[in-house]
Each structure stands twice: as C-alpha cells, then as structure tokens.
C-alpha cells in the first residue's frame, strides 16, 4: 500500500488506474500463483523432495509437498502453500 501511495504521489501510477483494473490484476495474480503452485508441487514429486505425501492429490497440493522450496537463496514457501493472490482477496 505504501508503494502504491508513493507511486501515486510521484504520478508514476495513479490509484484510479489500479482501482479500474483491480479485477484483471487479481485474476492474473490467481492464475500466476496457481500455476506456480502446480510447478512447485510437480518439481517436488519429480525430484523426490516431496514430504508428508498422503496420496490425496488435492490435500497434498494445498498443504504443500515441498517443505522448504527455494529459488537460489529465496525461500518460496509462501507461494507454495499460501497463495498470495488469495491473501489479496
């Protein structure tokens, strides 16, 4: 929110533009986060890093199969279990 206010103050991005296109932004965020979750889940299964697998695909997908997925030094656990787009909603 602070970043949006700063961008609005310096006339880089107006708040009315974000308000007018909020549905598209949220839809894109949901699609991106769900695709990234599927990618992380299948990567864990293919590389044998999957933990706590119950055999129920939906449960395993939502609970996360990869305990500490990392992209370099960045821990992407938040993306793997708690969809950022759902938090925005």
C-alpha positions in Angstrom: 0.0 0.0 0.0 2.8 2.3 0.8 4.4 1.7 -2.6 1.2 2.4 -4.3 0.8 5.7 -2.4 4.4 6.7 -3.3 3.8 5.8 -7.0 0.6 7.8 -6.9 2.3 10.8 -5.2 5.0 11.0 -7.9 2.5 10.4 -10.7 4.1 7.2 -11.9 0.9 5.1 -11.4 -2.5 6.5 -10.4 -4.7 4.9 -7.8 -7.7 5.3 -10.2 -5.9 3.1 -12.8 -5.4 0.4 -10.2 -9.0 0.7 -9.0 -10.3 0.4 -12.6 -8.2 -2.7 -13.3 -8.3 -4.4 -10.0 -10.2 -7.4 -11.3 -7.7 -8.0 -14.0 -4.8 -7.7 -11.5 -6.4 -10.2 -9.1 -7.2 -12.6 -11.9 -3.7 -12.5 -13.1 -2.4 -13.0 -9.6 -4.6 -16.0 -9.1 -3.6 -17.6 -12.3 0.1 -17.0 -11.7 0.1 -18.3 -8.2 -1.9 -21.4 -9.0 0.4 -22.2 -11.9 3.5 -21.7 -9.7 2.0 -23.9 -7.0 1.5 -26.7 -9.6 5.0 -26.2 -10.9 6.5 -26.4 -7.3 4.4 -29.5 -6.5 5.4 -31.4 -9.6 9.0 -30.3 -9.2 9.0 -31.7 -5.6 7.5 -35.0 -6.8 9.9 -35.3 -9.8 13.0 -34.6 -7.8 11.9 -36.8 -4.9 11.8 -33.9 -2.4 8.1 -34.4 -1.6 7.4 -34.8 2.1 4.3 -35.8 4.0 2.5 -37.2 1.0 -0.9 -38.7 1.8 -1.9 -39.8 -1.6 -4.8 -37.4 -1.9 -3.8 -35.0 -4.7 -5.9 -32.1 -3.6 -4.8 -32.3 0.1 -1.2 -32.7 -0.9 -1.4 -29.8 -3.3 -2.9 -27.4 -0.8 -0.7 -28.5 2.2 2.4 -28.4 0.1 4.6 -31.3 -0.8 7.9 -29.5 -0.7 8.9 -28.5 2.8 11.3 -25.6 2.0 11.3 -24.8 -1.7 14.0 -22.4 -2.7 14.8 -20.4 -5.8 18.5 -19.6 -5.2 18.6 -18.1 -1.7 14.9 -17.1 -1.7 12.5 -19.3 0.2 9.3 -19.6 -1.8 7.3 -21.4 0.9 4.7 -18.6 0.9 3.9 -19.2 -2.8 3.9 -22.9 -2.4 1.3 -23.1 0.4 -0.4 -19.7 0.9 -1.4 -18.3 -2.4 -0.5 -14.7 -2.4 -3.5 -13.9 -4.6 -5.9 -15.4 -2.1 -4.4 -13.2 0.6 -5.1 -10.2 -1.6 -8.7 -11.2 -2.0 
